[in-house]
């Protein structure tokens, strides 16, 4: 369940990063603040049960890839093959961290 929380946090990261760039009115800023709150809640909760360094790397990796792809496909940002390559390198590193990190889901563990 911890990794699902990291994925949810990263998904909301994409929303709030886009919101920081494109929000123009009170409602959009409210949605951006809500997305930030949800994102950090899930990331912090996942960090209580999983290795924090790996959680943060996965969070940032998925969020970065999602933000770049969203900007390209939904907001007309220029497509560059080098961006795709670098995102692939970033995600490869994140996946590598996930594979070499021993995880034990410590429900209720004191941190």
C-alpha positions in Angstrom: 0.0 0.0 0.0 2.9 2.3 0.6 4.0 2.4 -3.0 0.4 3.2 -4.1 0.5 6.2 -1.8 3.8 7.3 -3.5 2.1 7.0 -6.9 -0.9 9.0 -5.8 1.4 11.7 -4.3 3.3 11.9 -7.6 0.1 12.1 -9.6 -1.0 15.1 -7.5 2.5 16.6 -7.8 1.9 16.8 -11.6 -1.4 18.7 -10.9 0.2 21.2 -8.5 3.3 21.9 -10.6 1.0 22.6 -13.6 -1.2 24.7 -11.3 1.8 26.8 -10.2 2.5 27.7 -13.8 -1.1 28.1 -15.2 -3.3 29.2 -12.2 -4.9 32.5 -12.9 -7.8 32.9 -10.5 -8.7 32.1 -6.9 -10.4 28.8 -7.8 -7.4 27.5 -9.7 -5.0 28.6 -6.9 -7.3 26.8 -4.4 -7.1 23.6 -6.5 -3.3 24.0 -6.7 -3.1 24.4 -2.9 -5.4 21.4 -2.4 -3.2 19.3 -4.8 -0.1 20.3 -2.8 -1.7 19.3 0.4 -2.9 15.9 -0.9 0.5 15.2 -2.6 2.5 15.9 0.5 0.1 14.1 2.8 0.5 10.9 0.8 4.3 11.3 0.4 4.8 11.9 4.1 2.5 8.9 5.0 4.4 6.6 2.6 7.7 7.8 4.1 6.6 6.5 7.5 6.6 3.0 6.2 9.1 3.0 3.3 12.7 4.3 3.0 12.4 8.0 2.7 15.2 8.5 0.2 13.6 6.0 -2.2 10.2 7.4 -1.7 11.4 10.9 -2.5 13.3 9.7 -5.6 10.3 7.8 -6.9 8.0 10.8 -6.1 10.2 13.3 -8.0 10.9 10.9 -10.9 7.3 10.1 -11.6 6.3 13.7 -11.0 8.9 15.1 -13.3 8.1 12.7 -16.1 4.4 13.3 -15.7 4.8 17.1 -15.7 7.0 17.1 -18.8 4.7 14.9 -20.7 1.6 16.9 -19.6 3.2 20.2 -20.7 4.1 18.7 -24.1 0.7 17.0 -24.8 -1.7 19.4 -23.1 0.0 22.8 -23.2 2.0 22.8 -26.4 5.5 22.8 -24.9 8.1 22.0 -27.6 8.9 18.3 -28.0 12.6 17.4 -27.8 13.9 13.9 -28.1 16.7 14.8 -25.6 13.9 15.5 -22.9 12.5 12.0 -23.5 16.0 10.5 -23.3 16.8 12.3 -20.0 13.4 11.4 -18.5 14.2 7.8 -19.5 17.5 8.1 -17.7 15.8 9.6 -14.6 13.2 6.9 -14.5 15.8 4.2 -15.0 17.6 5.5 -11.9 14.3 5.6 -9.9 13.5 2.0 -11.0 17.0 1.0 -10.1 16.7 2.5 -6.6 13.4 0.7 -6.1 14.9 -2.6 -7.2 17.9 -2.4 -4.9 16.1 -1.1 -1.8 14.9 -3.7 0.6 11.4 -2.6 1.7 9.5 -3.8 4.7 6.1 -2.3 5.1 6.2 -1.3 8.8 2.6 -0.6 9.7 2.5 1.4 12.8 6.2 1.6 13.2 7.4 4.5 15.3 9.7 6.9 13.4 
